[in-house]
Amino acid sequence: MLRSILASAAAAVLIPAAAVLIPAAPASAAPVVSFTRAYYDSPGKDTRTNASLNAEYVTLKNTSKATVNLSRWTVRDKANHVYTFTGTVTLKAGATLWLHTGRGTNTASHRYWNSGNYIWNNTGDAAYLRNAAGKQIDACSWGRGSGSVAC
């Protein structure tokens, strides 16, 4: 009988202690790829030349220690203009990628929306980054300002 009482008492003490050892769910982790800057107002007059369009861009940085596959990820604005990363698009650990509004030849660090119009509103807008499954990974927003914003 004493042995049964001791075993029950020990179990009552050990079970709560074991519950403390179960790790809590991790806090929401920072995005692996995030916006670092948005240049939403290209310098000079808005002439819609390719040079002016390409001076409007957002930058993305891979903050992880591994390469990230951006294939089928999207960048969009409040008006739902959507850029989709097509083909094989990888962003190496610590690397930065520039997404320009105008036309150009895509490289590992520069991608081009190929738009003939400005995407980002000078009076305020937001950029949203979504992964291939459509989950929002990061966002950067701004109001009327100096023409660029750190995200």
N, C-alpha and C positions, 0 to 999 in steps of 0.2 A: 504494500500500500504506500509506504513512504517512497519507494522507488518510483511509483506511478505519479505521485504528487511532485517529486523533484523533476521528473521528465516533463511534466506539463508546465511547470514553472520555467524550466530551461527553454522550452519551445516558445513560451510567451515572450521571453526576453530576446531570443535569437531571431524570431520572425520579424519583429519591427526593425532590428538591427540590419537584417538582410535587405529589407525594403529600402533602407538608407543607401545601400551600396549600389542600387540600380541607378545608372546614370540618367540624368534628366534629359529631355529632348533638347538638342542644340538650339541655340538662339538663331534667328534668321541670319544666314551667312551673307556676307557682302557678295555682290555679283562677281563672277570670275572675269567677265568682260563688261566694261562700263564706259559710259561717255566721259571724256575728260574735258572737252571744250566744244562749244558751238560758235562758229563764225556765221551769224545769221544776216549780217548786212555787209556785203562786199564793199571795199573802199571805192569812193567816187560815186558817180551817177549810176543808177541802175539802167544800163544800156542793153542788157541781155546779150552782150557779146559772150563768147565762150570763156574768154579770160575773166570777165566779170562774174559769170555763173560759177566758174571753178574757184573763185575767191570766197564763195559761200560753201561752207563744209562743216561737218562734225567729225570729231576724232573719237576713236574707240581704243581702249587699251586692255590687253590681256594681263590681269594682275596675278594670275596663277603661275605655277612652276611647270605647267604642261601646255602643250599646243592645244588650241581649241578649234574644232571644225565648225565654221560659220555657215556651211552649206544649208540653204533654205531658211536661214535666219532673216529677219526683216528689220528695217528701220522705217518708221512712219512719223508723220506729223499730226497735228490736231485735225487738219482737213482730210486726213486719211490718204495722203500721197504715200505710196509704199515703194520702198526699194527692197528687192529680194536678192540676197547673195546667192548667185547661181554657180553651178560647176563646183570644182574643188576649191574651196576657200578656207585656208587655215591661217590662224593668227598664233604665232609662236609665243612662248612664255615671255612676258615683259614687253612684247612688241606693241606698237601703235599703228593704227590703220586710219587713213583719211578717206572719208566718203564725200567726194565733191559733187556739186549739183549738176555741172555741165558735162560735156563730152570729153572722152579721153580713152587711153588704152589702160585697161586694168593691170595692176601689178600686185605683188604681195602686200605692199603697204599703201597703195592708192587705188581706190575704186571710184567709178564714175556712174552717177545716176542717169546720165544721158538725157537730161531734161533741157528743154529750150526755154523754160520759165523758172523763176526763183521758187524754191520750196519753202524756205523758212521766212516767216513773217517778221518784219522789222519791229512791229508794234507789240510783239509777244507771241510766243508759240511754245511748243514742246516737242521733243524728240523721244520716241519710244523704241526700245530695243526688245525684240521678241525672239525666242529660240525657235527651232524647227517645229516644235510641238505647239507653238503659239503662246507659250508662257512669257509674260513680261519679265525681262531680266533687269532692265534699268530704264531710267527716264531722266531727262534734263529739261527744265523749263525756264523761261525768261519772260520779262516784260520789256517795255521800251527801254533802251539803254545805249551803251556805247558801241554796239555792233558785234560784240563777242561776250561770251560768258563762260566761266569755269564751271564745270559740272561736278 
